[in-house]
Amino acid sequence: MKLGTKSCGFARQFLYEFNEDAERVSSFVFSTKSHWRIDFPSALILSREGNAEEFGIQAIEQFKGIGDYNEDCVFFENIIESLYISEDFDDKTLIKDSRGSKHKALDIFGKFLRILFDYACHDMSECFKLGALKLSEIKWMLMIPSVRAGSGVQAFFEKAWNEVFRNDTCTRENLVIVAFPDAALTYYLYLPPEQCNGICIDKIRTGERVMIIGFEDELDSFNIYEKKENWEFKQVVNFLSGASSKCLMMKAFDSFFEDLIGSWLWKVGKENCDDLWPDIVTNIDLLNESKMDKECMVTLSSRFCCLNEICDKHTNMTVKQILEKSKFASSIRLRRYTLRVKSSLIKTLIDKCLSKIINNIEHVLPKSDKEVTTLILAGDMARSGLLIHAVQTAFPSKQIVVSDTANEAALRGAVLFGHQPIAVSSICSGAQVIVAR
């Protein structure tokens, strides 16, 4: 299970599936229409009795329906992110609901875990064909971000889990916590060469070093591992960037539109045109994963004209007239409802993010006293065609490995880690060391 600041979900695999085809892992990530393309906002509705009624995007939609004055429910939003930022993982930590009342964070997190647990159990029971599902035989993996490995969040989640399942000894004791890079590495170890650019990670030589570049919810992580005997790996370098590349890219485009039509109009437009920003983000994702011709015009929004009424009301100008006065006018076309932009301008915005990634890799590689032969990409941006090209260009002597399912590498890898843990000697203070079976 993954309980993150920007996405939550679960993956599963039965033992017989693992034995037949280890790479065949089923996964489910909760989706939403959030402005920032957050897959699973940390929102939750609790009833007066303290039961979890809804969570995620369902909670937000439900809360809009019941309003702030309903006495039967309270609403929490962004509580995971708030707790991560505060780094206050004490048992007595309190968080506020929408009414300002305080609740024990440990209890609220326990309800999140229980909801994910119930979803996963329901999914498995629907697919289980070999008899009754026995909860006592299920091993539960909780995948946490790199920045939290060795921090108080691990003990915090364990306490929340233990409290939820205090009357279920088997489930309580069947929890294993694994960090993002360890899980991602496990996933790639099981993939055949045809899914890894012809490279078999499982066959790398003893003493050889690889770097896992993880594009995680909160930040990018750069971890170098050395292959030891069998399936043992030693983490020799751990480096975390200041912010996630995906968030930086979205902020760059957000700033671009502020410059394009004015920050106030852009803010009002996003608030009043619900589909405008998600539509743009979707197109950015598609462009990011493609190979763009520098001279072509590409679609950045098919709903841009929804701003016409707002512009006319507040500026007495149409969107088209505002764009014609912009410093980007020569690189932009507005045709009916569609905003078209020169790909060279889009690449300028994306390249700032890519340059940061390349600079971080260049910064981390010398920290290893042995050559790193292979760069493995995992996480949200890993499948970006522009990113892969940039990494290949900057590091032509390195093997670059990225799977078509790299965006879920850590989530699926956590499941494989549960079946067959790899031995990882972590340099993170207090982080769990898993012993291979």
N, C-alpha and C positions, 0 to 999 in steps of 0.2 A: 504494500500500500504506500502511496505517496501523499503526504499531507504538507503541501507547500504554500508559499505566499501567492503564487500566480497560477498554480494548477494542482489539481488533486485527481486521484484515480486509483485504479488497481490493475494488477495483472495476475494471471493464474496459469498453472500448468499441473496436471495430474502426473503422478509418478510414471504411469504406463506411457504417457505421451513423452515424458522426458527420456525414457529408455528407447522409445521408437525414433524420436526426432527431437533432440534437445532444443533446437532453435525455434520450434513451433510453440510460441507463447501467445496466449490470448490476452489482450489488454483493453482497458476501457478508461478513457479520460473524459471527465465531465466537461460539457461545452456550454458556452454562453455567448451573448452578443455584446460583451463588454467593450467599452471604448478602446481599451488597450489590448484587446484580443487576449484577455486573461481567460484561461480555460476554466478556472474554478475559483471564483472569488470566495474569500473566507467569510461568508455571511451565514447567519443562523437565526432561526426563530425558535424561541422557547415558549411553551404554554405556561400558564400560571402554576401548574403542577411541576414544572421543570422538565417536561418532556420535549424532545426535539421534534418540532412539527415539520419544518422544511429547512433545507440548507442549499448553499450555492445560488445559482441564478434563480432557482425556484423560490428561494427565501426572499430574494429581492423583489421578484414579481408579486409574491404573496403579500409582502409587507406593503407594497404600493396599494394593494387592494384593501387591506384592513386599516391603513392609515396609522398615524402616530397616537391616536387617542383610544385605541382598542385596549380594554383593560385585561383581556385574557392572554395577550402575547407581548413579549418583548423581543427586540431585534438587536443583533450584533453584526457589525460589518468590519472587515479588515482586522479581525482580532489576531490572526496568526502573524500577519505582517507587523502589527503593533507590538506584539510580544517579542518577535525577533529583533526589532529595532531597539526596544528597551533593554533586551538581554537580561531581563529580570525573570529568572526561572525558579523563584522561591515558591515553596508550598503555599505561602500566605499571599501570593500576588493576587491582586484584585483587578478586574476590568469592568468598565461601565457598559451598560446597555443603552438603548436609544432614549430611555427616560432618565438616565443619569444614575440609576441604581447600580450598586457594585456586586459583583459575583466572583467566586473563586475561579481563577483562570484554569486551575487544574480540573475542575468540574466541567467547564465549557469544552476544554480540549478532549476530555473523556467522551463527551457526547459526539464530537466530530469523529473520533476514532470508532465509536460504536456505530454511527451511521455508515461509515465506510465498510466496517465489518459486516453489517447487515446486507449492504448492497452486494458485497463480494460473495457472501454465503448464498444469497438468492441467485446470483449469476451461476455459481458452481452447481447448485442444486438443479437448475434448469438444464444444465449440460451433462450432469453426471448420469452415466448409463450402466454403471456396474453394480448398482445397489444403493442402499441408503447412505447418504453422506454422513460421515462420522467426524464431528468437529474436533474430537480429541486427537485425530490423526492429521490435522492440518497444521503446518508450520506457517507462522505469520511473519512476514518480512516488512519492516518499516524502513523505507529509503529516505534518508535525510540529506540536505545539501552539504557540500564540502565545508562551507563556512561554519557549520554547526558541529562538525566532527570534533569530539573532544570537549565540547562546551556543555553547559548545564542543560541544554535542551534535551540531550539524550536521556539523562536521568529524569527529567521532567516528563517526557513522553512515557517512559517506563512506569513512572508512578501513576500517570493518568490511566494507562492500560491496566495496571494492577488493580486500581480502584474500580474500574468498570467491570472487570472480571474477577472480583474478589471471591465470588462464590463458585468460580469455574477454574479449578486448579490446572487442568490440562491446557486450556486456552491461555491462562495467565502465564504459564511457564513456557509456552511455545512461541514467544516473541523474540525475534532477532533483529537488531538494528544495523543497517549497512549504509555507508556513505556513498554519495553519487559516483565518484571516480572508481571506487572498488567495484560497484555494481556494473558500471559501463564496461570496465575492463573484462569482467566475467562474461558479459554478453558477447563481446568480440572474440573471446577465446573459443566460443562454440560455433561461430559462423564459419561456413565453408569459404574457400578462396574466391569463388565466383560472386560472393556477396561482399567481398572486401578488396575490390580492385585487384584480384588475383593473388592476394597476400594471405597466408595462413598464419594468424597471430599465434595459434597454438604451437606452431613449429619454430618460433623464434629461439635462438640459441641461448644456453645458459650464459649469463653475464651481459647479454644484450639489454639495451635500455630503450624504453618506449615512453612517449608522452601522451597522456590523455588530456585533450583539450575539451573541457566541459562548458557548454553554454547553458548555464543554470538559471533558475528564476531570478535570483538576487544579483548574481555576478558571474563572471567567467572564471573558471579554475584551470590551472595548469599544473599537472602532477606528473612527475617522472618516476617510473618504476624500473627496477632491475630484475630480470628473470633469474631466479635461483633454481634449485633442483625441483623437478616435477612441476607442480602447479603452485610453487611458492614465489611470491613477488615481494620485493622490498621497496617501499616508497622512499625515494632519496631526495626528492625536491617537492615542496608544496608551495604554490604561489596562487594568491587570489587577487583578482583585479578589483577596482573600486566600484564597478557597476556592470550590469549585464549588457552585452553588445546589442541585444534586441531592444532593450529600453532606450539605449543611447540613439539607436537608429530611429526609433519612433519619435523621440524628442527632437531629433534633427529635422524630421519632416514636419513636425508640429510647429517648430520655429519658422520653417520655410513658409508655411501657410500664413503665419502671423505677418511675415514680411510681405507676403503676396497681396493680402487684402486688408491688413491691419489687425492688430492683436485683439481689439475689442470686438470687431465684426466676426472674427474667427471664433472667439469664445462663445458669442451668442449663437453663431451658426451651429456649433457642435452641440450646444444645449437644446436647440430647437429642432434640429434635423437629426433625428435619432440614428438614421442609417448612413449619414455622411461620413463620419470618421471610420466606422467599421468597414465601409466600402473602400475607402482609401487604404486602410491597413491591409485588406485582402489583396488589393492590387500591388501593394508594396511587397507582400510576401511572394506573389507570383513572379514579379520582376526580379526579386532577389534570388529566386531559384532558377532563373532563366539565363540565357546568354543574349545580352542586349546589343544591338547594332548601335554604335555611337551616333549615327546620323538619323536614326528613325524617330518617329513620334510614337509615344506609347500612352495608353489610357491610365490615368491616375485616379479618375473618379467618373462614375456614370451618373452621379446624383448632385453634381456641383451646382446646377441651376436651382436647386431648392433654396439657395441663398438669395435668389432674386428678390423675393418679397421683403426679406430682412434689409437688404441693401437699399431697396427703393424706399422703405419706410424711414430709415435712419440717415441716408446719405443723398436721397433723390437721384441716385445713379444705379444702373444695372450692374450685375456682376461683370459683364463683358466690358463695360466702360471702366470699371475699377481695374480690371486686369490690363487693359490697354495703357493705363498710366503707371503700371508696375515696372520696376527695373528688370523684371523677367519677361517683359512683353514679347520680346523677339523669340523666346523659347517656349511659348505657350499658345495653345489654340483652344478656344471654346466653341465647340460645334454642337448646337442644340443643347442636350443635357450632359454632354461628355467633355471633361477636361482632358486635353491631350498635352503632353509635355515632352520636350526633347530628351531622349535617353541620356545624352551627355550631361544634362543638368541633374537628372536623377542620380547618375553615377557619381557626380560630385558629392552629393549628400551621403550616398552609401559608402563611398571610398573613405570618408573620415572615420567611419566605424571600422572598416576593414584594416585601415592603417594602424588603428589602435591594437587590433588583434595581432597583426604581424609584429608590431613593436614589442608587445608582451611576450610573444614567442622568442623573439631575438634576445629579450632581456633574461628569460628563464633558461634557455639552452646553455649558456656559459656557467650556470650554477651547478651543472653536472660535471664531475671530473672525468666522466667517460662520454664518448660520443652517443648521442641519441639517434638511433637509426630510423625510427618510425614515429609518425605523428598520427594519432587516432582522434577523430572528431566525433563528439557525441553531444546531444542536446538539441535545443530548439533551432539554432541557426546552422547546424552541422551540414544540412543538405543543400545549403545555398550554393548555387553554381558559381556566383561571383566570388564567394569566400574560398571555395575549393580552388578556383583558378588563381586567386591571389596567393594562397598558401603554396601551391605548386610552383608559381613563378618565383616567389621569394626563397623557397627551399627546394631547388631542383634535385639535390642529392638525397633528399629524404623520401622514404616511402610514405605516401599519404593514404590513409585508410578511412573510408566513410561508407556506412551502409545506408540503404534506402530507408531503413527503419531507425536511423540514428537519433531521431527526435525522441524515441522511446527506449533508447538503449539502456539507460540506467533503470527505468521501471521494469523492463523485461529482464534485465540482468540481475536485478534483486531476486527475482523468482528462481533463476538458474543458480544463483548464489545459495539459495535455500536448499536446493537439491544437492549441490556439490560445491561447498565453499572452497574458495582459493585461500591460500595462506598469505595474508598481507601484514607485513610488519610496518605499522604506521608511525610516522614521525610526529603526528599531531598529538600533543600532550593529552593524555587521558583517553585517547581513542581506543576503541575495542580492537584487539588483535584476534583474528579468526584463525583457528588451526584447521588445516585441511584434513578431510577424512580419508 
